């Protein structure tokens, strides 16, 4: 009985625009909520930053976790086209060493390759 309920929920969610991030490369939410600008061959959000944080036994591991979290949230919100940290601009990062681990934060403006303004 659960399978039909899940299928109905997914169908209703897709029709209503809810749940689309799991199925689309570009949800359209970025364009609906934010201004856009071109940066070279990329389409970027206009001055809207996303952040990610991470922890790890080393600074390298903590930074990788922060980038992974930035990518995951950005892709969830806007679609995987926007979730590549390598395409982002205006990046900043910082790390702190704790007693037994590192904590890192990243911040960047999401961009996707190509697209229209």
FIFI-650049 format. One line per 4 residues: for each residue x, y, z of N, C-alpha, C, O. Coordinates in steps of 0.02 Angstrom, whole numbers. Example, Ala and Ser with C-alpha at 12.3 -4.5 7.8 and 13.67 -1.06 7.14 Angstrom:
660:-284:390:615:-225:390:660:-165:390:712:-166:423 | 642:-112:354:684:-53:357:645:2:394:670:57:402
***
This chain:
41:-60:0:0:0:0:43:63:0:21:115:-25 | 103:60:28:146:119:31:170:141:-38:173:200:-52 | 186:93:-82:213:110:-148:165:155:-187:187:204:-216 | 98:139:-190:54:184:-226:50:254:-195:44:304:-231
54:259:-128:53:324:-95:115:365:-112:111:425:-123 | 172:331:-114:234:366:-132:230:390:-204:250:446:-219 | 205:348:-249:199:368:-319:152:428:-327:167:473:-366 | 97:428:-291:51:485:-294:84:547:-266:76:601:-294
120:541:-211:154:598:-181:206:627:-229:212:688:-236 | 243:583:-263:293:607:-311:259:642:-370:282:694:-393 | 205:614:-395:169:644:-450:142:712:-431:150:760:-468 | 109:717:-373:83:781:-350:139:831:-340:133:889:-358
195:808:-310:252:852:-299:282:878:-363:299:937:-367 | 287:836:-413:316:858:-477:269:907:-512:292:956:-541 | 205:894:-511:157:940:-542:158:1007:-506:152:1059:-538 | 164:1006:-440:165:1068:-401:233:1101:-400:240:1157:-375
283:1068:-428:350:1095:-428:390:1078:-365:445:1102:-356 | 362:1036:-323:396:1014:-263:429:947:-278:399:904:-310 | 490:939:-257:524:876:-269:562:875:-334:599:827:-348 | 555:926:-375:590:928:-439:666:925:-433:697:898:-478
698:951:-379:770:950:-377:799:880:-383:855:872:-408 | 765:829:-361:792:762:-364:793:735:-435:829:688:-449 | 754:765:-481:747:737:-548:773:783:-603:780:761:-660 | 788:845:-588:806:893:-640:878:915:-633:905:917:-578
910:932:-688:977:960:-686:974:1034:-670:1022:1061:-643 | 920:1067:-686:910:1138:-670:836:1146:-652:792:1141:-694 | 824:1160:-588:755:1162:-564:717:1225:-586:656:1226:-584 | 753:1277:-607:721:1340:-624:713:1385:-564:694:1444:-572
726:1360:-505:718:1400:-444:769:1458:-443:753:1513:-420 | 829:1445:-467:880:1497:-466:857:1559:-505:863:1615:-481 | 831:1548:-565:808:1604:-606:747:1637:-577:737:1697:-584 | 705:1598:-543:643:1626:-515:658:1669:-453:621:1717:-440
711:1653:-416:724:1688:-353:779:1741:-357:781:1787:-316 | 824:1734:-405:884:1777:-405:897:1807:-473:879:1779:-525 | 930:1865:-473:955:1894:-534:1013:1853:-559:1045:1816:-521 | 1027:1858:-623:1081:1820:-655:1131:1868:-686:1115:1925:-703
1192:1844:-693:1244:1881:-729:1288:1832:-765:1295:1774:-744 | 1318:1854:-819:1365:1813:-857:1435:1826:-830:1455:1884:-819 | 1473:1773:-821:1543:1777:-802:1579:1730:-850:1581:1669:-839 | 1608:1759:-902:1639:1718:-954:1586:1674:-987:1536:1700:-1012
1597:1609:-987:1550:1562:-1018:1499:1535:-968:1461:1489:-984 | 1497:1564:-909:1452:1540:-856:1394:1588:-845:1399:1648:-857 | 1339:1560:-821:1283:1599:-795:1286:1592:-719:1285:1536:-693 | 1289:1648:-684:1297:1648:-612:1241:1686:-579:1210:1731:-608
1228:1668:-516:1181:1708:-477:1213:1776:-465:1274:1781:-459 | 1173:1826:-462:1198:1894:-454:1206:1910:-380:1157:1928:-347 | 1266:1903:-354:1283:1921:-285:1244:1882:-233:1229:1909:-180 | 1229:1819:-246:1196:1776:-196:1244:1719:-180:1259:1677:-223
1268:1717:-119:1317:1667:-98:1283:1607:-66:1230:1614:-35 | 1314:1549:-73:1296:1490:-35:1356:1471:7:1413:1484:-11 | 1342:1440:65:1394:1421:112:1394:1346:124:1342:1313:116 | 1451:1320:144:1456:1251:165:1507:1245:221:1555:1284:223
1497:1199:265:1545:1188:319:1560:1114:325:1519:1072:307 | 1619:1100:351:1638:1030:359:1689:1021:415:1721:1069:437 | 1695:960:438:1744:943:490:1783:882:468:1760:843:426 | 1841:874:498:1882:816:482:1944:813:524:1962:862:558
1978:756:523:2038:746:561:2096:789:535:2143:805:572 | 2093:807:471:2144:851:442:2109:909:407:2049:908:394 | 2148:961:393:2120:1018:358:2096:998:288:2044:1022:265 | 2132:955:255:2113:932:188:2045:897:190:2003:909:148
2035:853:239:1972:817:246:1915:864:263:1860:858:236 | 1927:912:308:1876:960:328:1857:1004:268:1798:1020:260 | 1905:1025:228:1891:1067:169:1850:1027:118:1802:1053:89 | 1868:965:107:1830:923:60:1758:914:84:1712:914:43
1749:907:149:1682:900:177:1642:965:169:1582:962:154 | 1674:1022:178:1640:1086:169:1618:1095:96:1562:1117:84 | 1661:1079:49:1644:1084:-22:1588:1036:-39:1542:1053:-75 | 1592:975:-13:1539:925:-25:1472:951:0:1421:943:-34
1471:982:59:1409:1009:86:1384:1069:45:1324:1076:36 | 1429:1111:21:1410:1167:-22:1377:1140:-85:1323:1162:-106 | 1409:1090:-116:1383:1061:-178:1315:1027:-166:1270:1035:-207 | 1309:990:-113:1248:954:-99:1188:1000:-90:1135:988:-119
1197:1052:-50:1142:1098:-38:1124:1137:-101:1066:1146:-117 | 1175:1161:-136:1163:1201:-196:1128:1159:-250:1081:1183:-281 | 1150:1097:-260:1118:1053:-309:1046:1036:-287:1002:1032:-330 | 1035:1027:-223:967:1013:-198:921:1072:-213:864:1062:-234
946:1132:-201:903:1191:-209:892:1210:-282:836:1227:-301 | 945:1208:-323:940:1234:-391:947:1181:-446:931:1195:-504 | 970:1122:-429:982:1070:-478:1057:1059:-487:1097:1103:-471 | 1075:1001:-513:1145:982:-517:1186:1028:-563:1247:1033:-556
1153:1061:-611:1190:1108:-655:1224:1162:-614:1277:1186:-633 | 1195:1181:-558:1221:1235:-515:1267:1210:-460:1301:1250:-428 | 1269:1144:-448:1301:1117:-389:1375:1100:-396:1401:1066:-352 | 1408:1122:-447:1480:1108:-455:1520:1166:-425:1520:1221:-453
1554:1153:-370:1594:1205:-337:1648:1232:-383:1667:1290:-379 | 1673:1190:-427:1724:1212:-474:1700:1266:-521:1741:1304:-548 | 1635:1270:-533:1606:1322:-577:1589:1386:-539:1576:1437:-571 | 1590:1384:-473:1570:1442:-433:1622:1498:-439:1680:1487:-457
1600:1558:-423:1644:1617:-424:1642:1650:-355:1600:1634:-313 | 1688:1697:-345:1693:1736:-283:1700:1689:-222:1666:1698:-172 | 1742:1639:-229:1751:1589:-176:1793:1616:-119:1840:1655:-128 | 1774:1595:-59:1815:1608:0:1813:1546:44:1765:1508:43
1865:1537:84:1869:1479:128:1909:1496:190:1955:1537:187 | 1891:1465:245:1930:1472:306:1926:1408:346:1876:1371:342 | 1977:1395:385:1979:1335:426:2006:1353:496:2046:1399:504 | 1982:1317:545:2005:1324:614:2025:1255:639:1993:1205:624
2078:1255:678:2101:1192:708:2074:1188:779:2086:1232:820 | 2038:1134:793:2013:1122:861:2061:1076:898:2117:1063:875 | 2038:1052:954:2080:1007:994:2095:941:958:2151:916:962 | 2045:914:923:2056:849:891:2033:847:818:2036:795:786
2011:905:791:1988:905:721:1992:976:693:2005:1024:728 | 1981:979:628:1978:1043:593:1906:1057:573:1866:1011:562 | 1888:1120:570:1824:1142:545:1837:1193:489:1876:1240:499 | 1805:1184:431:1815:1229:375:1748:1255:350:1697:1220:355
1748:1316:324:1689:1346:293:1709:1370:224:1764:1396:214 | 1663:1362:177:1672:1390:110:1610:1432:94:1556:1420:120 | 1620:1480:50:1566:1523:27:1581:1540:-46:1638:1553:-64 | 1529:1539:-88:1539:1553:-159:1473:1567:-193:1420:1547:-168
1476:1602:-249:1417:1615:-290:1409:1557:-339:1454:1545:-378 | 1352:1522:-338:1341:1467:-385:1337:1491:-458:1309:1544:-472 | 1365:1451:-502:1363:1463:-574:1350:1397:-610:1364:1343:-583 | 1324:1403:-670:1319:1344:-713:1352:1362:-779:1353:1420:-799
1378:1312:-812:1412:1324:-876:1359:1335:-929:1310:1297:-934 | 1368:1387:-969:1322:1402:-1023:1258:1432:-996:1258:1468:-946 | 1204:1419:-1030:1139:1446:-1010:1129:1517:-1034:1173:1547:-1064 | 1072:1541:-1019:1054:1610:-1038:1046:1652:-977:1034:1627:-922
1053:1714:-987:1047:1762:-933:978:1773:-911:967:1812:-865
***
